[in-house]
Each structure stands twice: as C-alpha cells, then as structure tokens.
Amino acid sequence: MASKTNEIRYTDENYVTEQGLKKALGISLIDYIWKGIDNYRYANARRLNLRTITQIPFWYTSTEALYDKYTAFETKLSYLQTEYSKIALDPELKKEADKKVNFIIVKAIAEASCIELDDLSAKALVNGLYHPTDEKQTALLNYFNALRSLTRDLSISSGEDFIAKEYATILGTEDLLSFYRDSDPKNIFSTVIVGRVYESAPCEQINSLMDALWDFINVDSSKGFIKALTTLYYVNYVKPFDLYNPMVASLLGKYVLGQNNLAGIATILPLELLLIPTDRSKDENVEIQKKGDITYFLLYGIDKLTPIIDSLLDEFVSIKKAKIAQEFVAFPQEEIPMEAKPAIEPSPLEKKAATPVEASPESTSNEPAKAQAAPSLPLSPSKIKPIEKVSVERIEQTSDNSLTGSLALSLPKSNLSEKEMKEVARYILETHPNIRKGQANFFASHCTIGRYYTIQDYKKANKVAYETARTSMDNLALEGFYKKLQIKNKYVYTPIKQGE
C-alpha cells in the first residue's frame, strides 16, 4: 500500500527524477522505491517512433491522472485559440495583443539563442523600428519576420520543406548552400558527451535522426501539443544545423501545432520559453536522455506555459474592455443642470451658410461682411497644459458669455461658405506643418467658442477609426487649437480663440 502511494505521489502528483525522489524523501537508499515507480511508469507508457542518439526509444507516461492533465492543457489551448480568434476580428485589437505576446517571444528566443536584447530593443523590434548591429541580431530580426509569415507557411505540406524555408529566412538568404551540418564541435568527446548526455548529435547520425522526426510528425497520433513539444525538444537535442538551432526548433514546434488543429495560436504560443535553460530543465534533460522519458519535458512545458496562457487570456479581456470603454464613454446617470449645459444649437460652421446670423452685442458696424484676409492664427502655439478635471461649476466659469457663439478664428461674425472653410483649413495647413488635412478641416467647421466637441464628433465627421480620431483631437489640442478637458469620465475639447 505504501509503495502504491509513492508511485502515485511521485508520478501522478509530482513527476520526480531519481535525484528528486532522494530529496523529497530525505534518504539516499531509494532503489526499491524507485524501482516501483519505474515499473508503474513503464506499465502506463506510450512509446513514440523516435529514438535517442544512443537508440533508446522515446516514450511518455499516460496514467489516468496524467492523461487528464494532458487533456486539460489541450482544452486550455483550444480556449486560447477561440478567444484569440475573437480578438483577431478587430485589426486594432489583434495588433495590440500581438505586440504584447511578441515582446515575450523575442525576449525568450534571444535568451535561448544567447543573443543580448534589452527591453527597449525588444519593443523596437516588435514595432518594426529595430536596427540590428551584428549577424546575431540580424538573425533575430529574421526570426521575427519568419514568425510573422508563419500562418501562410503552415500550408507547406512537408516538414522538411518548411524548415528549409524558415532556416533560409533566419540566415537571410533565398538559397541554402548547405543544409544539415557536416561537422561536430571541436571538443566533441569532452564537451558533447558527459555521462552519456549529448549536447548535440554526431553529424553522421543527423540524417537518420531527422528522417525519423519527419515520420513521427506525419504518422504519430498523440495529442497535438504533445507532438509539438516533443518536436521542439528533439530538434534542440539533435541540433541539426550549424547555427540558430533554438530558432529552428521553435518554428518547427509551431508548425506541428498548426498541423494539429492549433494553427490559430501557432504564432502566439511562446514555445521559445521552454528552450531557456533552467535548473529543473537541466536535471530533467539528463533523465530524458538516459531513459527516453519525454514526460519530463511535457510536464515542464505545461507548468511553464499555463500561467502564460492565463495571463494572455486576462490580457485579451483587458484589451476588449478598454476598447468598449473607448467606444461607449458616457456620463453617469445624474444629469448636468440645464443651465450648466453647453448650448446644443448647431454651430454656424456646421451649416452650409444658409441664414445670416444676427450680430452679437460685441459686434461693431465697422466689421466687414466677408473675410478679407487669412485668419489670424498663432505661428508658435504654446504647448497644451495638463488635462484638467472640471466640474459643472467650472464649466460655467470658463464659458465666457461675451464669447459664447463667436468663432475661435478671428473671422467676421457670419456664416462661412464651404469655399471659405476650405480657405481656413488651407491656411492652417500652411502655417502648422504638424496638422493634417483632416484635422484642419475639422477645426475649420468645429470652432465655436463655448462649444464642447468629442472624439466621436471627429470620428463621425471624418469617418475614421476611434484611435485615429483620438490622436487627431489630441494633436489639435497640442497645437493650441483646442483645450482638452475632462468632465467626470468623458474628455471634451473646447476651441481656444486664435490670434490672441
């Protein structure tokens, strides 16, 4: 009974190595206990059509408890794929999600490939602003380009053809002059083999080992992620190429995911993290090579990727919430008193010059009926001040009654024709190089002092995406055309009188 408990405890609950069992039990004489655990694992083993360099068959343990764990992880991957597919329906949301996961990926593959890459450079790479300074950094950029084209390349039917294309991309060439490496590290017998543990396969075995891998990918019926993680481990174990084997291993692992109903997350699942050496992975790698038990790597992958997947799912929710908040910003239930509300009558500039507007008391009879010169706009507008949160009372104070209804531009107090608004917009463009045409056109038709314009107004007027409208309004505020205010939970933009 005690033996059975140890078998379950140290296989189903905690898949330990022999050294790990000694530490867990606090004793060194564990031969009998370990033999029982070994027998329990072998009795529930599923053999793979792959062998180690020393011709030991690879296999993994599939007890009822471990099978449930594999299934639960596969279900989590499917859920991630479903949620990512929803995000991908909106190009803006997909772009934001991809940036976050790509940052994790490029940092991980750089570390796995022993390439120095700080956070700033990683962000630049993800944003397309990265300028490599040496061969390794160029390969890193090429890897990212290969990753971006992966969805298209998943259609390649042969794993060998796929990896030939990706390896050429990493090297930055269209035609490979050679494929598998034909030489070994100089100190192969002292550094490659240590206690029957290989750092890479002898070059004369590479062809046969890789042929076995192609057969495994095409024929094996294991769960998709098990095949993908096994492929990832195997390529990094054999190291069939002279350079950048971790990159090749990652891309081929993603290819196998794509061939097994997980194409939707092949590009975003950071398998690269599994190739960064840790104390646990180093110890377990010894056991894998000694016995062919790939279970260690499968469970390592599950433990490493599960929190990352949970984090990505949370990130997807946050991204969607932020989008909803941007699209549907509204005032709270309580209404602003009527006397404090801005006037809702349409601005003269929002009409097509139909009926003349009565002159305000401040208007003088000396003012011309039409504009005779370009409006007096500031040539050097001051920087916008920090956003203010204003109450209803503050709105009343900042709305100068003597100016309400007048134009922010120094123009006659009359309606402007469409031609005149175009002239105003043209003048803005000629005097403010940082203002875009759509922004100038919007201000020319939305510049009544005392009015409060929103991002949605810009979006509707110019028929652009919300993010474009937001950055456009902020730019107009930065250039001194609007003052940006926060009224409770909503941003509004009120025109600043020009020429003062």
C-alpha positions, 0 to 999 in steps of 0.5 A: 500500500505504501509503495502504491502511494509513492508511485502515485505521489511521485508520478501522478502528483509530482513527476520526480527524477531519481535525484528528486525522489532522494530529496523529497524523501530525505534518504539516499537508499531509494532503489526499491522505491524507485524501482516501483515507480519505474515499473508503474511508469513503464506499465502506463507508457506510450512509446513514440517512433523516435529514438535517442542518439544512443537508440533508446526509444522515446516514450511518455507516461499516460496514467489516468491522472496524467492523461487528464492533465494532458487533456486539460492543457489541450482544452486550455489551448483550444480556449486560447485559440477561440478567444484569440480568434475573437480578438483577431476580428478587430485589426486594432485589437489583434495588433495590440495583443500581438505586440504584447505576446511578441515582446515575450517571444523575442525576449525568450528566443534571444535568451535561448539563442544567447543573443543580448536584447534589452527591453527597449530593443525588444519593443523596437523590434516588435514595432518594426523600428529595430536596427540590428548591429551584428549577424546575431541580431540580424538573425533575430530580426529574421526570426521575427519576420519568419514568425510573422509569415508563419500562418501562410507557411503552415500550408507547406505540406512537408516538414522538411520543406518548411524548415528549409524555408524558415532556416533560409529566412533566419540566415537571410538568404533565398538559397541554402548552400548547405543544409544539415551540418557536416561537422561536430564541435571541436571538443566533441568527446569532452564537451558533447558527451558527459555521462552519456548526455549529448549536447548535440548529435554526431553529424553522421547520425543527423540524417537518420535522426531527422528522417525519423522526426519527419515520420513521427510528425506525419504518422504519430497520433498523440495529442497535438501539443504533445507532438509539438513539444516533443518536436521542439525538444528533439530538434534542440537535442539533435541540433541539426544545423550549424547555427540558430538551432533554438530558432529552428526548433521553435518554428518547427514546434509551431508548425506541428501545432498548426498541423494539429488543429492549433494553427490559430495560436501557432504564432502566439504560443511562446514555445521559445520559453521552454528552450531557456535553460533552467535548473529543473530543465537541466536535471530533467534533460539528463533523465530524458536522455538516459531513459527516453522519458519525454514526460519530463519535458511535457510536464515542464512545458505545461507548468511553464506555459499555463500561467502564460496562457492565463495571463494572455487570456486576462490580457485579451479581456483587458484589451476588449474592455478598454476598447468598449470603454473607448467606444461607449464613454458616457456620463453617469446617470445624474444629469448636468443642470440645464443651465450648466449645459453647453448650448446644443444649437448647431454651430454656424460652421456646421451649416452650409451658410444658409441664414445670416446670423444676427450680430452679437452685442460685441459686434461693431458696424465697422466689421466687414461682411466677408473675410478679407484676409487669412485668419489670424492664427498663432505661428508658435502655439504654446504647448497644451497644459495638463488635462484638467478635471472640471466640474459643472461649476467650472464649466460655467466659469470658463464659458465666457458669455461675451464669447459664447457663439463667436468663432475661435478664428478671428473671422467676421461674425457670419456664416462661412461658405464651404469655399471659405472653410476650405480657405481656413483649413488651407491656411492652417495647413500652411502655417502648422506643418504638424496638422493634417488635412483632416484635422484642419478641416475639422477645426475649420467647421468645429470652432465655436467658442463655448462649444464642447466637441468629442472624439466621436464628433471627429470620428463621425465627421471624418469617418475614421477609426476611434484611435485615429480620431483620438490622436487627431483631437489630441494633436489639435489640442497640442497645437493650441487649437483646442483645450482638452478637458475632462468632465467626470469620465468623458474628455471634451475639447473646447476651441481656444480663440486664435490670434490672441 
